[in-house]
Amino acid sequence: MSALARFFKERGAVVSGYDRTETDLTKALVAEGIDVHYTDKVHLLDKGAELVVYTPAVSVYNQEMNWYIHNHFPLYKRSDVLEWITQSLHAITIAGTHGKTTITTMTAYLLRETGYGCNAFLGGISVNYNKNYWSSENDVAVVEADEYDRSFLKLHPDIAVLTSMDPDHLDIYGTAQEMENAFIEYTRKIKENGTLIVKHGLKRAAELKGPNTITYSLNDAAADVYTTNITTQQGGYKFDVIGKGWKIEGLELAIGGLHNIENAVAAIAVTHKLGIDKEKVKQALPGFRGIKRRFEYIVRNDGMVYIDDYAHHPEELAALIKSAKMLFGNKKCVIAFQPHLYSRTRDLAEGFAKSLDMADKVILLDIYPARELPMEGVTSQLITDRMLNKHHRVMSKEALLKYIEENPMELLITAGAGDIDTLVQPIKKILASK
């Protein structure tokens, strides 16, 4: 949403909006001349707005939204605006339950740094530019394709990337199969002569559509594009990428997480499809600094590593913990996780428990409700009751800060898609004082 706010502001529109919580991002928007308020009151909204754009994450009980509806304002979803953009530009869209924000940002970064250029609409903040949107004279758009509420089915990609089809948002889709059906439908939206770049080995892969298809993998040689010779170095990696009839040797990635190597393979496959010189890609990739809250190093020194991540699905948590322990296996891993949504916690509690069991110690915060009202019997204890690792506790955000202050930390991870990110700077300050 903030990327679209910046898109319209850049084109001379007066932009204002509502968000539930003040964050560093909303503060940045305000500093750029975009009015943002945090109290759901009708008298604070712009009653003369010519265009009202909303995200489906907004609660159906939102007073401002309902005022616009009752006064017959035309309302458009974020996906409607992205539909207009992808219809008019050469569109590269990235979808999937996991990895889409990183691949979107990495792809847009490589296109920018190689001189190819693109208009970028990201779902996270690029650490390189501290932005989630930028423009270009090149009529190419790199767009994160959000599966929530089937929003991504409005997009019209020339190149469509699909990373995964793991179940999520079952409050919307009902069943895992119905969600998979939506991803299959996404691939049917590819423009004539377009290309699908898809992770090798996905369930129901035979049903995916695309005029042309390229598969990618971390290290499965059966894929069209994959890596070899992976080595670790200073919290990052060095590796080769092999495609059909082409190769890039000695690539370097400065961010952690084996899943991020696989994300890089997908982004590099896009650059190859676009015909970008592979030496330019090789020169650009080491400078990629990642996305805020995606395996983001907040503190990294010999004695202490603190990583913050947006992970809010069991598979994402598993990849996060596994990668952190692989890079820093000599350090005891403590993870503080804030579940996001009552429905997701209810539907995936078993998976969350299994993933969190991988850490040495686990701290759970209360569930962040986002757009939902509380559900009877659904609390963070639903996860702890299923954990085999007995080194776990449920506590408040204030208690977490005190716990970190009073206990030694070697490898600390904070994770979640709610407001746990508001603790990052206080935690950083506590660790610096030790």
N, C-alpha and C positions, 0 to 999 in steps of 0.2 A: 504493500500500500504506500509506503513512504517513497518507493521508487517512482510510482505513478504521480505522487504529490510533487516530486522534483521534476518529473517529465513535464507536467502542466505549468509549473512555476517557471521553468526555463523558457517556455513558449509564451510568457507574458500574462498568464492567468493569475487571478487572485485565488489563493488556495488556503483553506482552513479545514480543521477536522477535530474529531474526538478520539481519544484513546483512553483505555481503562487506567493505565498507570504511566507516570512520567518516567522516562528512561533516558539514557545518553542519546539515543537516536531521536527521540522527540525533542530533546533540548537542542540537538543539532538542527532539526527542521525549523524550530522557532528562531534560532540564530540566522537562518537563511531567509527569514521573512514569512514563514508559514505559521499561522496562528493555530495553536493546539490547546484544547482544554481537556480536563480530566474528570469533570463532573457531568453526569448525564442529566442535563437540564435544558429544556426546550429554549429558554431565553438566551442560551449561549450559542445556539446554532445560527448559521447564515440562512436567513429566510428568503434571501434573494438569489440563492445559488442557481446557476444555469445548468450545472451538471452535478449530480450526487452519485458518488461511487462508494460502494461498501464491500466489505469482506464478509463471507458467510460465517466467520468466527464471531461476528457481532450477535449478541443475544436477541432472541425474538421479543424480549421484554424491554429492549432499549427504547427509552422515551423519544429520543431525537429521531431515530429511524422511523418509529411509528408516526411521529408528527409529519414527516415527509410523505409517508404512505397515505395517511388520511387526508392530506392536502394535495394529493394527486401529482406530486412531483415525479418525473421519470427517474427511476433508480436503476443504476447499472452496477453489476458485480465487477470486481477487479478483472475477472476473466473476460468480461465483455469488452473492456478497453484493450486488453491484450489481444483479443480476437481481431479488433480493427488493425492493430499494429502488425500482427502476423500475416494478415491478408495482404497488406500493402508492401511489406519488406521481404527480403530473403530471410526466412525465419529458421533459426536453430533452437529447438525446444528440448528441454531435458526433464524427463519424468521418471518416477520410481519411488518406492517407499523409502529408500535410503540413498544418500549420496548425491541427490540432485542439486542441492545448493553448492556443494563443493565443485561438482563437474561444471555447473553453470558459470561459477566464478572463475574457475581455472580456464575454461574455454574462452570466456570473454577477456581474461587477462592475456592469454596467449595471442588472441587476435589483435589486441591493443598493442602489446609489446613487440610483435613482429611487424607492425606497421600496416597490417591488413585492415584493422578498424572495425568497430561494430557499435551498435546501440545496445546497452546491457541493462537487463531488468532482473536483478538478483533477489534471492530470498534471504540473503544475509549480507553482512557488511564486509567488503573486501578490506583486509588489513593493509594491502599495498596502497590503496587510494582513500581509505576511510569512507567509502561510498557504496551504495547498492544500486546506483544508476549512473550511467554516463552516456553521452551521445557521440555520434560520428557522422561525417559526411557520407560514409559508405552505407548504402541502403541494405544493411544486414542487421538483424536483431537476434540477440542471444537471450532467451527467455526461460526462466524457471517455470515448469509446468506443474501446477499444484493439483493433486488428485482429490483433495478434499471437496466434497459437494459436486464431484464430477466436473470441476471447473476446467480441467485441461482438455475436455472434449470440445471446447470452443476454438481451440487453436488450430492453425493451418501451417504445419511445419514443412520446410523443404528438406531439412535434416532433423529427424526425431531420434533422440537418445532415450533408451529405456534401461534402467539400472536394476530393477527388482520389482516383484509383485507380491511381496509378503503382506499378510493381512494386517490392516489397520483401518481406522475410521469405520468400524463395524456398526457404529451408531447411525451411519449414513447408508452403508452398503448391505448390512444385514448378515451376509455370509462372505467367507473368503472367496468363494467361487464368483459371486457377483462382482466383487472388487476386481478379480482377475479379468472378468468380462469387460470391465471399463478400460483396463489397460490395453486389452486387445482392440477395443474400439478406438482408443487413442492412436494406434498404429494405422488404422483405416483413414485417419485424417491427413495423412501425409500427401502432399501435393503430387501431381503427375510427374513422373521421372525423379521423385525424391528418394531419400535414403533413410533406412532404419539402421541405427547403430545400437545393438542390443547385447546385454551381458550373455555370454555363452552359458547354455545349460538351464535357462529359465524353464520353469514348469509351463506347460502348454505352449512351448515355443513354436510348435508346428502351426498353431492357430494365428500367430502374429502376421500382420500384413505389412507390405512395403514393396514398392516397385524394385528397390534394390536393398539388400540386407548385408550388413557387416557385423560379425560377432566379435566381442572382446572379452578378455579374461585377465586375471592377475598373472597366472602362469600355466594355463592349460594350453598346450600346443595344438589342440584341436580347434581352437578359436582362430579367427582370421587375424586378430591382433592380440599379442600377449607379451609378457616380459620374461627375460632370463637374466641370470647373473646378478641377482639382488644382493646387495651388501648394505650394512648399516654404517652410518657415520655421523657422529655428533647429533644424535636425535633425529637424523634424516636418513636418506637412502641414496644409493647409486645403482643404476640398472640399465639394461638394454631393452628396447622395444622392437619386436619383430612383426612385420606385416607380410602380406602376400606380395613378394617381389620388392620389398623395401625393408630397411632397418635403420634405427637410430641407436648408436652405441654411446655409452658413458653419460646417460642422462642423470641429472641430480635433482633431488627433491628435498627441500629443507624442512618440511613439516613431517610430523610423526604419523604413524598409522599405516599398516599394510593396506588397509582399505583405500587409503589416499593414493597409493601407487596404482591400484586398479582404477581409481577415479581419473588419475593422470592418463592412463591408457585410453580411456574413453575420450578425453579431451584431445589427446594427440591424434586419435582416429578421425576426429572432426577436422583438425587442421590438415591432415593428409587428404581428406576428401575435398577440401577447399583448395588444395594445390599450394599450400604455404610451404616455403622452403624449409626443409627439415633442420638445416643448420641454424636458422633463425629460431626455431622452436627449441633446439638444444641450448642455445644461448639464453633464451628467455626463462625457461623453466626453473633454474636454480633461484631466481629472484622472487618466485611466488611465495608469499608469506602467509597464505591461507585466508581463512574467513574467521571473523570474530565468532567465538563460541563453537568452532569446529576444531577439536584437538588443538586449542589455542594455549600456547605456553604463556602463563602469567608470571611464573617464577621458574627459572631453570639455572641451577648452579650445582656444584659438586655435592653439596649436602642436602639440597631440597629441590624437588620438582613439583610444581602446581599447574595442573591442566584444567581448563574449563571447557565444557562441551555442551552442545544443544541436545544431545542424545535423549530421546523420549520414547523409544521403541526397544523391545528386548534385543533385537538383532543389532541395533546401533550400540546399545550398552555393551553387548558381548564383544563387538569389534573394538570399541573404545578401551575396555579393560584389558583385553588380550594384547592389543597393540602397545598399551602403556607398560604392561608387565614384560613384554618382549624387549622393549627398548631399555627399561629400567628394572630388570628382574632382580637386582640385588637390593631393591628398596621395598619396604613394606607398603602395600597399596591400601589407602583409605579412600572410599568413595562416599560422597554425600549426594543423594539422589532425591529429586523432587518429582514425584509422579505428576503427570499432566492429564487432566480429565478423569472424571469418575468412571465414565464408560470404558475408556482405554484400560484403566487399572483393573476394572472388573473382568474385561474380556481377555486380558493378557497377563494376569497376575502370575500364572505358572511360569510363563516365559521370563518375566521380570525377575522372579526368584532365582531361576536357573542362571541367568546372566550375572546377577549380583553375587551369587555364590562364588564367583571367580575371584572376587576381591578378598583381601585379608580382613578388613573391617568395613562394615556397611552402616551408614547413617541415612535414615529416611526422614524427609520432611513430610508435612501434611500435603495432601493432594492439592494441586493448583486447579481451581475449578474452571477457569477460562469462561466459556460460554454456558456452562452447565450448572444446574442446581444440584445440591447434595443428593446422593442416593443412599437409601437405608442399607447399612451393613457394609458399605464400601469405604474403607479407609486404607491408609498405608499398611496397616496390620494385615490386610488381605495378602500382601506380598510377604511380609516377615513370617507369617504362619506357614508359608510354603517353602521357606529357605532351609537348606541343610546346614549352611554356615551359621553357627550360633553367635558369632561375633557381630551382632547387629543391634541397633537401637533406633527408636523413633523419637524425634525431638523437634523443638521449634527452631526457627532461624536464629533467634537470640541465643538459645542454648548451644547451637552449633558453633557460633562464634566463640563462646566461652570454652567449649570443648577443644577447639583448635588452639586457643590461647594457652590452655592448661596441659596439653599433651604434645609430645614430640611428633613431628610430621616428616616423613621421608618422601613419599609419593602421594600427593593429595589430588583427588579429582572431584570437581563439582559438576553435576550433570542435570539436565532437565530443560523443558521448554517454557516453564512458567516464569516466575520472578526471582528465581534463585540467582540470576545474574546480578541482582542488586547487591549480593553479598561479595561479589568478586573483589571489589576495591577494598572493603573492610577486611577481608581475609588477607589480601596482599599486604595491607598495612600491618596486620598482626604478625604475619610471617617475617616481615622486614624488621620488626622490633625484637625478634628472638635472637 
